[in-house]
Amino acid sequence: MTVSSIPETWRPALDPVLASRPLRTLGGFLKAEETAGKAIYPPAGTRLAALMLTPLPAVKVVILGQDPYHGPGQAHGLAFSVQQGVPVPPSLLNIFKEQEADLGLPRPRHGHLEGWTKQGVLLLNTVLTVEAGQAASHQGKGWELFTDAAIRAVAARRAPCVYLLWGSHARAKAALIREASNGPHLILEAPHPSPLSAHRGFLGCRHFSRANAFLEEQGCAAIDWRLTD
């Protein structure tokens, strides 16, 4: 990852971080891991997909994930999303169950969430790479500095934004968002949609309808959460 690979609208916030020692160390770590023959997900060209697909001025909703899926063929740079043809992971299935209960929408036939990104939904993991089969293996390697800067950049705008923080890792970012906040924001928190915790309050949280109600109150277009085939 280089300065030139950062999407233009995000560069003022992220270029200084990319030049820092922790990010240079991260780059060396990733190169060494790949040289050693380890499989790293997602592929190099897709690791900034969330930023590429959702320009900073367009962000209306932020959904924070922890780190990418660590199974082959799953991660492609968008939190919780998989490409068409890839089986829907259990956490995403619970997201669709909540969406169905909250909005009355039929469950999609696939888990490709790019349609959300084009409406201003930033699907950002706090760590953007992972070793195959090793969940959370790249935590603490430097990505958090980079993604925290992206989160701050969103919060610092005056435009309305909704933050959907699911699980303890995402919820830990609430203080950062409030500290950087410079506009009308709504922070919604719930347990993670994983089958291990979804029944503790994620299912029934109604975050999709609550997010849309807030956006409309602020004079913004609601998100169409439907996913077409």
MOSULHU-V575569 format. One line per field, one symbol per residue. psi: psi as a letter, one per 40 degrees, with the letter a starting at -180 (. if undefined). A space follows every 10 residues. Layout:
psi=???
This chain:
psi=hideehidde ddddddddei dddddddddd dddddeeihh iiideedfdd dddgideehd hhhhiciiie ihechfehhe iiiiehihid dddddddddd ddefiihiei fheddddeee hhghidheii ihegheeeie eedddddddd dddddeieii ihhhhhiddd deedddddde heahihhhii iieiddedee edhedfdddd dddddddeei hihheihi.
